[in-house]
Amino acid sequence: MSNGRRTIACILVGLGALLLVAAVMIPSYTVGKVAKTPLDLRITTIAKSVPGEESLVLDAKSLTSPEGAAKVDTNVPIVSQRFLTVEEPSDADQMTVQAGQTLRRDDREGDTGLLTASIDRVTIDRKTGAPIPVSPNGSIAVSVDRTGASVADPSQRAGLQYRFPIGTEKKSYPYFDLNARATYDIEYVDESEINGVPVYHFRQTIPVTNMWDVVQAPTNKLTLPAAKWGLEGEEPVTMTRFYTNTRDVWVEPKTGAVLKGGEQIHLFYGRSANQVDVTALKSHIVFDEKTIDSQLAVTQESLDRLTLFSRTLPIALAILGLIALIGGIVLGVLSGASRGGRSTERF
């Protein structure tokens, strides 16, 4: 009986030690593999113009009509929709994100309401969210060919865009703006909560950008009669389209997921960057509540997985390990005491 107890005691001590080692090792090794942006992302986000705030859109038909000045519609409901998926090449360390995005006025049907459309691709690091250091690391498509297929232009970029780093910090990060096709810092603002989930608020300001310098598209520089621009005189006047934006994002720091986003976008025609002659688009658009709830649900799955491997499982293993270790030691002591008692009786 004594030999059996000793065997069980040894097994319990060994098992306890093994469980304690596992409890220590799992956060160090497993979390590093789990703490990555998932490869099965399929996310639709919808942002809408804020009711009661100024929302202006240039009526494009008024620019080509034979009579009258350019007309800017007011109180226009704007909807931005983005469908994000993960494409190839993607693997354990990197992922290719594709985002198809449309911006439309919601008071018109079909193509008549479409303002802009783009397909953006970028290959990023699954932990840092930064584009991988290859050339090119992305592409941007804003036009189609005769068959209707999108025409993608290679894009070399730096800075975050769709994800923040796993373990986002309270500091500024370089952030890529798709419209300006340039990278500017996005600054940490403050910490708050969204439905009880802690988030970091970041804000980026895009300086007034000459869009003709970005893409030499026909709409980015127009020469029309002065009257069409609402100016006096009969001579043609050339206007350039300019762009500026203030972007706000709220990030869940453990996963780097963007739970809420908003943009105060302004596109205008002017004779210079400092002069707004005709507004093309001006609106404040923000994620709707359904999108925020959807982002929270997806993020909570990642948070639960991180919690399982970083805290729940190690604690459970540590408790079981301590119980086994203490049980083995106690059983070993009792077994030793039992052997000592029998030896005294024989003497």
N, C-alpha and C positions, 0 to 999 in steps of 0.2 A: 504493500500500500504506500509505503514511504517512497519507493522508487517511482511509482506512478505520479505521486504529488510533485516530486522533483521534476519529472518530465513535463508535466503540465505547467509548472512554474516557469521553467525555461522557455517553453513555447509562448506563454503570456508575456514574459519580459521581452523576448525577441520581437513578437508581434507589436507590442507597445512601442518599442524603439523604432520599428519600421514605420508605424503610423505617425509618430512624431516627426521623423525625417521627411515623410511625405507631406505633412502639414507645412513644413518649412519650405520644401522644394516647389510645391505646386504654384504658389504665387510668383516665385522667381522665374520659372520656366514656362508654365502653362499660360499664364496671363499674357505673356509677351506674344504668344501665338494667337490668343483669342482677341486681344486688343487691336483689332484691325477693322477697317471698313468692310462690311460684308460684300460678297460678290453677287448676291442675288437681289440687289436693289432694283426696284421698279417704282419710281416715285413720281406722282403727279402733284404739282403745286399750282395753286391759283391765287393770284393777287388781284385785288380790285381797287379802283379809285375810292378814296375816302369820301363818304357822303358829306356834303356841306362845304368841302374845300374846293378851291378853284381847279377846274379841269377843262383845258382848252385843246381844240384840235383844228388844224387848218383844213378847210374843205379843198381837197386837191383839184376838184373840178373847177373851182373858181379861178384857179391860176391859168387854165386853158380856155376859159370862156371868152368870147370876143369882147364882151363889155363888162364893166364893173371892176371894182378892186378885189383883191384877195379877201376872202371871207373866213373868219375864225369863229367856229362854233363854240358856244359856252355850255357849261354844265353837262359835258359829255361823259357818260359812264364808260370807263376803260377797264378791260380785263386782260391780264397777262397770264398765259398758261404755259407751263413747262413740263415736259415728260422726260424724265431722266432714267436711263438704263445703263447697265454695264455690258460692254462689248469686248471683243478680242482686239488686241492682246491683253490678257489678264492672267495673273498667277498668284502665288503665295505672297508676293511682295508688292506687286503693282496692279493697277486696274485702269481700264480705259472707260471713261465716262462719256456718254453721249447725251446731249440735252437738246431736244427739239423745242423751240419756243416761239410763240406767237403773241403779238400785241394787237388788240383789236378794240374798236369802239363797239360797245354792246347795244347801241341803238340802231344798228343797221344789220341787215341779214347777209349771210354768205360772204363772198369776196369783197363786196362793197364796204364791209366794215373792217377788213384787214389793213393794219397799219404797217407792221413789220413781221418778218418771219425769218428764222435762222436755225441752222443745225450746227451745234458746236461739239467738237470732240477734243478730249485731252487725256493723256495717260499720266496718272498720278501715283505717288507712293501711298500705299494703303495705311500707313501709320501717320505720316506727316501731312498728307493731303497736298503736298507740293508737286508740281509737274516734274517728271523724271528728266535727268540731264542728257537728253538726246535731241537731235535736230532732224526734222521738226518733231515736237512733242504734242502737236495738236493740229486741228484744221477748223476753218470757219466757212460755212456755206450760207450765203444770203441771196443767191440767184439760182435760176434754173436754165437748162439748155432747151433746145427746140423740142425735145421729147418730154420735157417736164421734170427731168432728173436734176437733182441739186448739184451745183458746181462748187466743190470744196477747194478753198485756197489753203495751202500749208500755213501753219501758224506756229511760231516759236515764242513761247511765253514763260514768264516767271510769276510766282505768287499764287496764293490760294484762290479758290473760286467756288467750288461746290461743297467742299468739306474743309473743316479746320483740323488741326492735329489732334490725335488721341492725347488727351491730357493738355487741353488748351490752357494757356497761361494768360494772366492779366497784363498784356503788353500789346504793342502794335505789331501787325504782320503785313508783309507785302500782299496785295490783293489785285487780281487782274480784272480789268473792266472790259467786257466784250465789245461795247459800243466804241469806246475810244481806242481799243486794242492796245492798251498800255497798262502798266502796273503802278499803283499808288498805295501808300500805307493806309491800312484801316486801323483806327485807333481804339483802344479799350476805353469804354466810357464808365460803366458801373456794373454792379452785380444785382440781379433781381430774381424773380421767380415767374414761371409760367405754369399755372395749374399745379403749384407745389414743387415743381422741378427747378432747381437752381440753374440760372443761365448767366452768361456773360454778354453784355451789350457792347457791340462794336459799331463805329461809324466811320464812313469813308466819304471824303469830298473830292469830286472830280472837277478839276479846273475847267474853265471854258475852253473847249477844244474845237479847232477848225476841222470839220469832217471831210473837207476836200483833201486835206493833208493825210487823212487816214485812209479813205477810199475815194478814188476819183470817179464816183458814180454821178450820172447826170443830175440827180436830185440834190446833190451836195453843192452845186453851183449853178445858179439860174440867171439868165439875162432876159429881162422882161421890160415892157414899157413902164416908165415911172409911175403912171396912173395905176397900173396893176399893183404896185407896191404901196399905193396910197400916198404917193409923192407928187409934187407939182412938176410940170415940165413935160416935154414930149420925147426926150432922149431916152434910149434904153439904159437901164440901170442893172448892174450885176450884183447879185446878192449871194453870199456864202452861207451855208448852213453850219451852225455851231451847236455844241452839245455840252451840257453840264449836268451834274447829278449829285445828290446826297443820298448815300446808301446806309441803311441801318440793318444789322443782323443780330439776332439773339441766339447764342450758341450754348449747347449743353457741353460743358468742358470735358467730361470724362470720355465722351465718344467723338466729340468734334462735330456733331450733327447740328445743322441750322434748323431751329424749331420755328423761328419767325423771321420774316424779312420784309423790308419796305424800301421804296425808292421815291425820291422827289426829283423826277426827271424833267428836264427842260431842253427842248430843241427849238431853235429859232433861226430865222434868216436875218442877216444884218450886213451892213456895209463894213463893219468891223466887229471884233470880239466884244467891244464895250458898248455896242449899240443894238438893241433889240428892235428891229423894224417890223417884222411879222413873226408871230409865234407859230411854230409848226406843231408842237406838242408840249403841253405843260400839265402835269398831273402828279398827285401823290398816291401811289399804289402800295397796298399792304396785303400780306397773306390773309385770306379769309379764315374764319374759325374752323371750318371743316379741314382745311389744309394743316392748320396748327395742331388739331387733334390727331390727324393722320401722322404727322411728323413725330408727335409725342409717343404714339403707339409703337412706331417702328423703333424709335430710340429706346423706349422702355425695354424692348426685347434685348437690345445690346447691353443695356445697363444690368438687366437681370443676369445675363450670361457672365458679365464681368464680376458681379457681386458673388455669383456662385463659386467662381474659381479663385477670387481674391480674398473672400471672407468666409462665406458659408461653409464650403467644403473644407478649407484648412482648419476652421474652428471645430467642425464636427470630427475631423480626423484627430486633432489634438486632444479633444475630450476622450475619444475612444482609446487613443494611445495611452493617455494618462491612466485611465481606468484599467487597461490591460497591464500596464507597467506596475502600477500599485498592487493590483490583484496578484500578479506573478511574484512580486517581492514578499507580500504578506504570506502567500502560500508557501514560498520557499522558507521563510522564517519559521512558520508553523511546522513544516516538515522537519527542519533541523532540530527544533525543540522536541519534537516527538522522538527522534532518534536518540537525543541526549537522555531523555527520560528512561527509555528502555535499557540503555547501557548502564545506568545507575542501579537499576533493579537487579541486574545480573551480578554486579559487584557485591 
